[in-house]
Amino acid sequence: MLFILFDVEAVFLYPWAVILRDLKMFGFWEMLVYIAIVLVGFFYIWKKGALDWSGPSAKRGEV
């Protein structure tokens, strides 16, 4: 599910890249704000452990 969330984020970069010259510096700064918000979300789920797929490790003798 997280892959879909961040994949959709990448979809918004394509239309922005097409009209970047028309947007000038305003579009550049707005995209930096957008990417910053996405990165804050990414680091939040990283710190929460949502990206850790290894699962709990079993100690020796435990099943």
C-alpha positions in Angstrom: 0.0 0.0 0.0 2.9 2.4 0.7 4.3 1.6 -2.7 1.0 2.8 -4.3 1.1 5.9 -2.2 4.6 6.9 -3.2 4.0 5.8 -6.8 1.1 8.2 -7.1 3.4 10.9 -5.8 5.7 10.2 -8.8 2.8 10.5 -11.2 2.3 14.2 -10.2 5.9 15.0 -11.2 5.3 14.3 -14.9 2.8 17.0 -15.7 4.8 19.5 -13.6 7.9 18.6 -15.7 6.1 19.3 -18.9 4.9 22.8 -18.0 7.9 23.8 -15.8 9.1 26.5 -18.3 5.6 28.2 -18.1 5.5 28.1 -14.3 9.0 29.6 -13.9 10.3 30.0 -10.4 6.9 29.8 -8.7 6.4 26.2 -10.1 9.9 25.3 -8.9 9.3 26.4 -5.3 5.9 24.8 -5.2 7.3 21.5 -6.3 10.0 21.8 -3.6 7.3 22.3 -1.0 5.4 19.3 -2.4 8.5 17.0 -2.3 9.3 18.2 1.2 5.9 17.2 2.4 6.2 13.8 0.8 9.7 13.3 2.3 8.3 14.2 5.8 5.7 11.4 5.3 8.4 9.0 4.1 10.6 9.6 7.1 7.7 9.3 9.4 6.7 5.8 8.1 10.4 4.8 8.1 10.8 5.8 11.8 7.5 4.0 12.6 9.0 0.8 11.2 6.4 0.4 8.4 9.2 -0.2 5.9 10.8 -3.0 7.9 9.7 -6.2 6.2 11.9 -8.6 8.1 9.4 -9.1 10.9 10.3 -10.0 14.5 13.4 -12.2 14.7 13.0 -15.5 16.6 15.6 -16.3 19.2 17.3 -19.6 19.4 15.0 -22.2 20.9 11.8 -20.2 20.3 9.4 -21.2 17.7 
